[in-house]
Amino acid sequence: MTERTAEHPGGATAPGVPADDTPTSGGPGRDDLAPAGWAEAGPAAGTATAGTPAATAANAAADAGGRPVADALPPLFARLERWTREQPDEYAVKASDGTLTYAALTTRTARYATALAAAGVGPETSVGLLLGRSRESVPALLAVWSLGATAVPLDPGHPVERLGHVLRDADAAVLVAPAAPDGLEPGAARLLTPADVRRTAPGPLAVAVPAADGCAYLIYTSGTTGRPKGVEVTYRGLDTFVEALVGLGLPPGGLGLNAVSPAFDGWLWCTLLYLTHGQGVALVDLSLDGLRAAAAEGREALPAGLRTVSLTPSLLAAHGAGLDTAEVVFVAGEACPAALAERYARGRRLLNVYGPTEVTIAATWADSKRGDDVSTIGRPLPGYRAYVLDEDLLPVPAGTEGELYLGGPAVARGYRKRPGLTASRFLPDPFQGGGTRMYRTGDVVVRRVGGELEYRGRRDDQVKIRGHRIELGEVERVAAELPEVVAAACCPLASGEALGLAVVAAPGADPAGLSARVVERCRKQLPAAAVPGTVRVLDRIPTLTTGKADREALALALAAPESGADPREESPAAAATPTERLVTGVWAEVLAIEVPDRRADFFELGGHSLAAARAVSELRRITGLRVGLDTLLDRPTASDFAAEIDRLLAAREAPAAVDTAEGA
């Protein structure tokens, strides 16, 4: 059996990670090792299915070996065909459940396409993808696109009620998943499992040429109505985006990091970025569950030898110490502090990427390689257009704040089943005409004289929490659906990495336990980033003179100690030792809330994986100890965590004491 390493196929494989030709439970069969074949490409409107080329003018172009000419394939599949031909044994996907080389990825994609076609999947057929960070997630996605169908990426970590709503709203005909989660109501979606796919006979990969305006994928983002809204992105947009990526010119080979939620278009960004350049997609889970799994297995959360990395600035700040080998770093998903940009631009290429889901993943980037100021969001991607306009949709002068509008072929079709919302955000492009449209982002920017765009903030109540776009109104409406709640107001906490929520109890309702009931409801309805870290029952919501919630005052109120507590009276469980006071102080700073006592549990206080990494990093800096993230996962109360720090301090000082005694 051939062994491979993540850094360079041909060496030893990483412990516990089977290579693509290793049969494992749920892994590929031996016939996945057959040379990856490519059938000729057919149009989506025709009858082509995987392994059954259609005889049309579009698929007539093939070379002497029977492979399709690259121009006959959509841009993504042209790149996949190239890397499968040029480096079949290089890693294409690496995950906790195994790996796939480029040859195996193409073969596995053909299997999925055959199974999906047999289930009736074709153009505009929605297919739910609930595979998490498994290696199966990449070939399943590619198979949907090879058929000209619509991918609906989902995250197994999301509440089942949310998953069910998305599947029903998307009219999903098929759900690809290892099993249906308990309690899921998927509507009419038929379950297709990876085990079903493995029983499909292998064959060549036939790629349909999709209709340009066909829906390539649906991404569900936060919505002000309390329900997520689906953004319909076209194949024209997907092709435009892939062609822009190709122009980046990353070197082939090695691994690129994908640590994004599978339901977020940042996951697509990472996957496409690496595959178009012949790199391997390293699927990593940096959520709390993922960090706990890594600790339990005794491995680092990040794989070694990463060549390319794409993270939110928050995640980069928390996990950057493990990324020394990265040659290229992308930051995306939230505003990047200038100091962080400067730090990671030293000695490597850094790109600061910006783009809403509504314009196919990304729209602008600043690239240190071309001399851009990477603290800005740079200039539009090739094929994209950016306008900075005033309220009358007129361009503002350079150096003046305006709202950013984005145009070009990558603008999405709109919001699924929401024509009114679509009409309000997708407007006719007065600068292009011809029926083209532009998207109103709601982001305030300044265009510099040189053309670079500076991000200045939002015009509305949308916020970014750990890279996830969240409408504060959605959180408020979910909380207000409880009959005991008459008013709710949400705001980002001072840390910027969690939300706070205040509710007013209905007359006659018992406020005791109401906060816990609100949190429980939010956890059942919302993704983790949108679940408030702090919920407080108040007599009233602080307001501005306009009558709207004063979110700045609210953030201060939520960070203050509970009313009724006398700060002069020390709780029996108050931090008693210097180390306990140190731990609770760091936790309070990281979580931007008051830590009530030494018995407090970091995660029950609203701590998440990013906050945990920050807290451990800060305590390492202060104490000089190699206290690990696994320690916080195992000992989440302030007293237990402080006790472990004291134990490590004593162990460090013991040799010094012995040396002193021997020298006396």
N, C-alpha and C positions, 0 to 999 in steps of 0.2 A: 504494500500500500504506500502510495506517495504521501509524504508528510510535507506540510507547508507552514510557514509562519505568517503572521499578519503583516509584518513589515516587508517580507520578500518571499513569495511562494517559492518553495524549493527547500526550505529549512525545516526545523521542527515545529510541529503545530503547538499552539498554546494548550496548556493542561486543561482538560475538561471540555475542549471545544473541538468537535469532530470536523475534519475536512469534508469537502463536498462529496467525496466518494466513499464516505464512511456510513454504512447503514446504521441508523439509530432509530429509536422509537419516534415516529413522526418524521423521520428523515427521508432523504431521497433513496430510491431504489437504484439498482445497478444500471438500469437502462437510462438513467439520467446522465450516464457517462458517454452515451452515444454521441457522435459528432453532431453539434447543433446545426440543423438544417433550416434553410429559409425558403419558404414558398414565395412565389411571385405575389406582388402586392395587388390587391383589388380594391375597388371603391366601396365605401360603406353602403352605398345605395344598392350594391349588387348582392350576390349570394355567396361571396367568399366566406369560408370559415377556416379555422386553423387546420392546416394540413390538406386543405382542398382549394387550390388556387383557382381563381375565376379567370376565364379567358376574356379579358377586356383589353382595350388599348392601353389603359393605365398600367397594366402589369406585364406588358409585352417586353419591356426593357430588362434584359438580364445578360450577365456576362457568359463566357463560354462554359463556366462551371455551373451554371444554373442559378447563381446567386443574383438577387435583384440589384440593379444599379442603384447607387445611393440616392440619386435624384428621384427615383420612383417610390421612395419611402418617405414618410413624414420625418422631420428632422431628428426627433428622438430615436426612432428606430433605425435611421441611417447611422447614427452614432453607435447604437448598440450592435448593429451588424458589423461595423468596423472593428470594434474592440473584441467582439467574439471571434472574428477572423484573425486579427493581429495578435491578440494575447488571450487565447481561450482558457489558459490555466491560471490567469491572475484572479485574485479575489474580486468579486463583484458585490457580494453581500457577506457581512459577518454579524452574527447575532448570538444571543445566549443559547439558542437551540441549534446552532451549527452555522455552516458557511455554504456559499455557492460561488463557484467560479463563473466567469462570463459564459463559458460553454454550457454549464449546468443551468445558469439563469435563463438562457435562451430556450433550452429544452423544457425547463419547468414552466416557463411562460406559455409555451405551446400547449403543454398539458392543461393548464388552467383555461386557455382560450378554447380548447376543444370541449372541455367540460361545460364552460359557460355557454358556448354556442349550442350545445345539446340541450341546455336548459332554456333556450329561446332568447338568449341575450343578443341584442343587436343595437343599431343606432338609437339613441335616446332612451334605452333601457337603463334604469338606475340599478346599480349593484352596490349594496352595502359591504364594506370591507372592515371586518371586526377581528383583525389578526394581531393587534398590538404591535410589539416590536419583534415579532417572529421573522425569520428569514423568508417565510412564505408571503409576507406582506408586499414585497417588491415584485415578484413575478405575478401575483394576483392583480396588482395595479396595472402592470404592463399589459396583461392579458385583456383587461377591460378596454384599454385604449387600442389594442390591436383589432378589436371588434368595432371600434367607433362608438362604444357605449359610454355611459356616464358613471364614473366612480364616485362613491359617497364614503369618504374616509371616516372612520369612527374610532373612538378611544374606549377600550374595555374598562378604563378607570372611571368613566362617566356614569352617573346614575342611570339605572335601567329605564326609568320614566323618560329621561331625556333621549336616550338611545331609541326608544320606541317612537317618540314624537318625530325624531329625525327620519327614521325609516318610513313612517307613514306619510310625512309631508313630502318626502322625496319619491313616493310611490315606488319604493324599491321592489323589484321582482325577485331578486336573489340576495341572500345574505351569505357571504363567505366568512365562516367562523369555525373554530374547532367544535363548538357546541353553542346552542342558544343559552345566554345567561338566564339564571333563574328569575322569573317575574317579567321577562321581556315580552312585550306585545308587539311583534314586528309587522303587524298588518298582513298583507298578502305575500310577503317575502318568503321565498322557498330557501331552506338551508342547504348550502353546499359546503362540505368540510374538506380540509386538505387530504383526509383519508380517501374521500370520494375521488379527488383529483388524481391521487397516486394510482388509482385503479384504471385511469384513462390510458389508452394506448399512446405511446410516444409518436410524434410525427413532426414534420417541419412547421415552422412558425409562419403563418400567413398573416399579413398585415393589411387591413383595409385602409383605404384612403378616405378619411372621414369628411363629412360635409363641414366646411369652414365654420358655419354658424351652429353646428351641433354642439351639444353640451358635453364637454370633456369630464368635468367633475363639479361636484356640489360641496362647498365648504359652508358649514353652519357657524355663524358668528353670533355674539350676544345681541339681543333685540330689546328695544324699549317696551315692548308689549308684555314682557315676561316670558316670551318664548323665543328660542333661537331662530334666526332668519337664514335661509339658504341662498348663497351667492352662486349663480350659474355662470361658470367660466367656459368659454368656447374653445374649440380646437384651433381656431385662428389665433386666439390669445396664447394657447399652449405652444404652438409652433413659433410665434413671435418671441416668446420668453426663452425657449430653448435655443433659438438662433442667437439671441443676445448673450446667453450663457457661454456658448461656444467661443465667442469673441474674447473671453477672459484669458484663454490660453494657459490653463493650469497643466502641469506635467502629468502624464499618465502614471499609473501604478501607485501602490500604497493605499492607506486608509484615510477616509474622511469621516468626521464625527457627525452623527445625527442623533441628537438627544432631545428631540422635539416631540410633543404629543402627536400621535398618529392622526388626530382629528384636526390638526392645525396646518394651514398651508405652508408653514415653516418646515414641516416634515417633507412636503413635496419639494420645497426649495433645496434642502440638503440632498435628498435622493437624486434629483435631476442634476444638480451641480456636479456631483461626483460621477454619476454614470455617464454624463456627456463627455467627461474628461478621462474616462478609463480608470478611475479610481474605485476603490471598494467602499461601500456604504457600511459604516460601523454603527449598528443600531444599539443605542445605549439608553438605559432608563435611569434618570437622575431624580425621579420622584422619591417620596419616602419609602414606598414599597420596593422600588428598585434599589435604593441604598441599603435597605434592610436585607434584601436578598443577597447583595454583594457581600455585606458583612457576614451573613450566615455562611456563605460559601468561601469566606476567607480570601476574597479577591478585591482588587481595586475597582472602584466604580467606573473609571475611565480606562480603556485599553491602552496598552503601551504602543509607542511608535506611530502616533497619529501624524499624518502629513498635512492635512487640511482640517480646519476646525471652523464651525459656524455655531455661535451661541448668542443668546441675549447678553447685553452688557452685564446684567446682574449675575448670570451664571458664569460668565467669564471672570468676573471679579472673585467669585466664590471658588471656582475650580481651576483657575488659571495656573496654579502651581504645578499641575500635572500635565501641562501642555508645552513643555519646553522643546519638544521635537517638531512642533508645527512650523511649517514654512510659510503657510498662508493662513490668516485668521480673518473670518468674517464676523461682524457684529450686526445684529438685526433684531427687530421686534420691539425696541424701545429706544429712547434717547440715549446716546452714548456720551458720558462725561468726557470732557477734554483730557483730563488727567489719565483716564483709562485708555483712551485712544493713543495718547502719546506713549504710554508705557508699552503697549503691545505693537506699536509700529516700529519699535527699535529692533533692527536686525532682521525684520521679516516684512512681508507684504501684508497690509491691513486694508480691508474694505469695510466701509460703513454703509449698510444697505437699508433702504426704506421702501415700503410699498404696502398699500392696503390690499386685502383679498380681492376687492372689486376690480383691480387692474392686473390680475394674474400674477400674484405672489410678490413681485418687486417692481419698482418703477424708477428708482434713482439709486445711484451709488457713488460714493467717494472712494477713490482708489489711490493708495499711497504710491503705487508704481508709476502713475502718470503725474504725480506731484500734487494731488488734491489735498486739501485740508480735511483730514478724516474726522474732525470734530463736526463737520457739516454732513448733510445727506447727499452732497454732490450734485451730479447732473443726471438727466434722464438716460435710461438705457437706450441702446439702438432700437429704433422703431417706436419709441414712446415720446410723448409730448407733455411738457409741464408748463402751466400758466399760473401766474400769481396775479389774482384779480381782486378788485374791490366789490362792494355790494351791488354795483351796477354791472358787474361782469366786464369791467374795463381793466386793462393792465395797469399795475401800479409801477412807479419808477423804482429802479434799483435802490436798495437800502430802505425801502418802505415796506411795512408789514402788510400782508394781504393773505387771502385764503388760497390754498393750493388746489388747482384743478388739474386732472390728468387725462390725456387723450391718446389716441392712436389705436391700432388694431387689437391691442390686448385688453381694452375695456370690456368688462363682462356683459352678458346679456341683461342682467338685472337680478332682482330678488325673486325667488321662486314663489309664485302665487301671490305676489304683493305688488300689483301694478301701480298703486298709489305711491308707495314708498320708492319704487323704481323711478317713477316720473320725477320725484322730488330730488333724487340724488344723481340720476343719469340724465344730463341735459344736452341739447343740441350743441355741437361744437361750432361756435360762430367764426372760428379762425380757420377751419378746414372746410366746412360746408359739405354738400353731397350726402347728407343724411348721417354723417358721422356724429359721435357723441363724446362727451367728456364726463368724468366722474368728479363730483364735488366731495373732497376729502374731509372737510371740517377742520383741517390742520392749518395753523397759522405759520407762515414762513416769511423769510426775507431773501430776495435774490441779490447776491453780491454783484458788484460790477463785473467780476470775472465769470459770472454765470452760476457759481455754486449756490446751493440753497441752504439756508440756516433754518432749522426747526425751532419754532418758538412756543408751541403748545396747541391746545384744542379750543375750539369755539363752543363746544357743547359739553355734555356730561359724560362723555366717553373717556375712559381711562385705560392705561396699560398697567396690568399687574403681572409681574414675572413674565412679560412678553405676550400676555393674552389680552385681547381687546374685550373690554367689559363695559356695558352700558349700566351706569349706576341705577337707572330706572328699572332695569330687569330685576336686580337684587331687591329693590324696594317693593316691587309688585309681588314678588314671591313671598316676602315676609308679610305683606299686608293681606295676603289671601287667608291668613289665619284669622278666625273670627275674634280672637282676643286682642288683635292689633287694630288700632284705629288710624295710626300714622306711622310712617317709617322713613328714615333718611339715611343714605349711605355716603361714605366718603373714603378716600384713601387715608391711611394712617401716615404718620410722619415718616416712617421708614420707606414708604412708597412701594412696599412689597406685600401689603395685605390691606384688606378693607375693614372699616369699622362700620357698625350699623347701630342706630338708635331707634327704638320703637316706643310708642305710647300705648299703654294698655287701655282696652275698652272699659267703660264704666261697669263696675261690678266684677271685672275679671281679676283673678288673683295674679299679681305680678310675680309672685314667687315661682321660679321655674320657667317663666316665660322666655327668658333668654335662651335656655337650653332647648326649648321647643322650637324656637325660631331657627337656631343653628341646625337642629335635626331636619327641619323642613328644607332649609337651604341645601343641606348635603344630599337630600333626595332629589332635588330639582336642578342643581347647578354644578358645573365643573369645579374642581377643587380650588382653582385660583379665584373664583367668584364667591366662595363661601367666606363670610366675614370672620376675621380672626378675633374680633371683639364685638360683642353684642351687649348693649346696655339698655335697660328700661328707664326712660326719662319721663318727667312730668310734662315736658313740652319739647318740641324741636326748635333749636335756635334758628331765627329767620333774619333775612335781610329786609331792608325797607320795601323791597318789591314783593315781599311775602314768600319768596322762595327760600329754601333751606340755606342757611349760612354754613357751608361745608367746612370752612376754615375754623369757625367757632366750634363746630361739631367735633372736628378732629381733636381739638384741645380738650373738650369735655370728655371724650372717650379715653384720652390718655391720662386723665386725672384719676386719683383714687376714688373708689366708690363713695357716694355721698353717705354721710352718717358716720364714717370712720374718723376717729380722732387721731390725727397724725402724732399726737404727743403720747398716745398709749401704744405701747409695743405689744403686738400680738404674741400669744404664747408660742406660736409657730414662726415668729419672725426669725430672719437669718441671724444666727447666734455667733458663728465663727467668722474670722476674716475671709476665709475662702468662700463660705456661703454668701457673704455680702458681695464678694467679687462676682460670683456666678449670677446672683440675682440682678446685680447692676448691669452686667453685660447683656443678660436676657432682656432686661427692660429697654436697653438702648436698641437692640436688634429688633425687638418686636414692637417697639414704640408704644408700650403699655406699662402700667404699674404691675409689678410681680408681687402678688399678695403675701406669700410667705415661703418658707423653706420647703414646704410640702408640694409646692406648685409643680405641675407637669409641663414641660416645655411644649409638648405637642397639644395638650389640652388648652394651653394659653393661645393657641393659634399658630404655633410654629410649623413650618413646612420645610421641605428639603433645602431650599435656598437659605432660609433663615438659620437652619441647623448648621450648614456649612460656614456661614458667616460667624455664628457664635463660637464654633470650635476654632476657627481661624483666629478670632480675636483673643480667645483664651490661650491659644498657643503663643501668640505674640507677647502677651502680658507675662505669662509664667515661664516661657521658654521650654515647656514640656511638649512631648509628642503625643498629646492627648488626641485620640482619634474620633472620627465621626461615629464609629461603631460604639464607642463608650456612651455617647449621648443617646444613641438608639436603645442601648441596653439599660441605661440608668437615666431616665428622662426627668426625674425630680431633682430640684436644686440641691437638696441635702445629699442624695446619693451621688450626684455628679461631683459635688464638692468633696465628698469623701474619697472618691477615686483620685481627684487631683491631689489631695493630701497624701494619699498612699504613694503616688508617683513622686511627690516632693520628698517624702521620707526615704524612698528607695534611692533617689538621686543623691541625697545628703549622707546616706549611710557609708558609702566608700570613703568619702572625705573625712568622716569621723574616725574611721578605722586607720586611715593614713596618719591623722593627727596623733592618735594614741600610740601608734608604732614609732612615731618620730620623737615622742616625748622622752 
